[in-house]
Amino acid sequence: MGYAWGVAEAGRDPFAALGDPMRRRILELLGGRARSVGELAGELPVSRPAVSRHLRLLKEAGLVEEAPEGTRRIYRLHEAGAEVVQAYLLEVWGDAVARFKLLAENTRPPEHGGE
């Protein structure tokens, strides 16, 4: 079936959730520190309800977690979600990266004559 599932599937697949540039931007902001919906909306060109929808999808995908703080909900990166994504990428690309590194370390740049 692959990863072209769309928004409806974003809650089941972290890669579908990561497919949206706004959700990636939210993760970048949360990488700096935990924030509320209002704080995130203040730094993004979308409304608070839109930020809430993106956060819900990111939470369902296991990439963020929320905690109540007074009357607000504070969102932060969910470490286990990032570990799942990292493990997948290492599984798929790990050998290729190692081969590329070995090739790069054992390849000389072409020599230019007369310099």
N, C-alpha and C positions, 0 to 999 in steps of 0.2 A: 504494500500500500504506500510506503514511503512517507515523506514528511510534508506533502502538499495537502494537508488536511484543512487548513483555514482556521478561522477564529473559533468555531464551535469545538474544535479539538484541542485548542490551546491549553485547556485545563488538564489535559492528559499527557501532554508532551512538552517538555521544557523547550525544545527546539521550535515548536510552533509558537510558543509564547515569545521566544526571542526573535521571531521573524518580523515583528513590528518595530520600526525605528523608535517610536515613542516609548515603548516598553523597555527597549535597550537603554534609552536615555534615562528613564526612571531608575534602572539598575545602576547606571553610572552615578547618579546623584546619591543613591542609597549606599554606594560603595564608599563614599566620603563619611557619611554618618547616618544614623537613623533619623527619620523625619515623619511628620504628619502629612495627611493629604493636603492640607492648606499650605504647608511649606513647599511641598512638591509643586502644587498648582501655581504658586507664586513664581516659580522658576521655569515654568513650561508654558507654551502657547496654547494650552487647552484648558477647559473648565475643570472645576473640582469634580463634578460627576464623571467626566471622562477619565480623570486621574484615578478615581475610585474604581471604575470598570477595569482599567489597565492593572491596577493593583490586585483586584480580585482574580484576574487571569494569571498573574504572576504568582499569586499565593496558591491557586489551584495547581499550578505547574511545579510547586515546591521550591520556587526561587526566592520568595520573600516570606517573612513571617510578621505577624502583627501582635502587639501587646497593648492592653488598655493602660492609659496613663491619664487619670482624672476623667474628663469627658471626651478625650481624644483617643484615637488609635494611632500608635506609633509603629511605623514599618521599618524593617531592617532586612538586609540580605539574609537568606537562610543558607547557612554553611553547607548543610547536607545536599541541598539542591545544586549548588555550585560543584560539589564533589561528584555528583552523578554526571553532570555535563562534562567535567574535566576527565573523568574516567572513560566516558564514551569517546571523547576526542583522542585521548591517548591510545585507546584500543584501536581506533580506526587509523589514526595518523602517526602513531608512535614509531612504527617501523619505517614509514616513509620519511619521517623527519630524521631519524638516525641515519638512513641511507643517504639522504641529501647532505647531511653534515659531513659524513665520511667522504662523499664525492667532493664537496667544497674544500675540505681540508687537504685533499690529494690532487687538486687541480691547480695548475699554475696559470696565471693570466697570460695572454699572448704577448710575446715580446715585440716591441716596435723597433724597427731598424732605424738607425741614425739618431737616436735620442740619447 
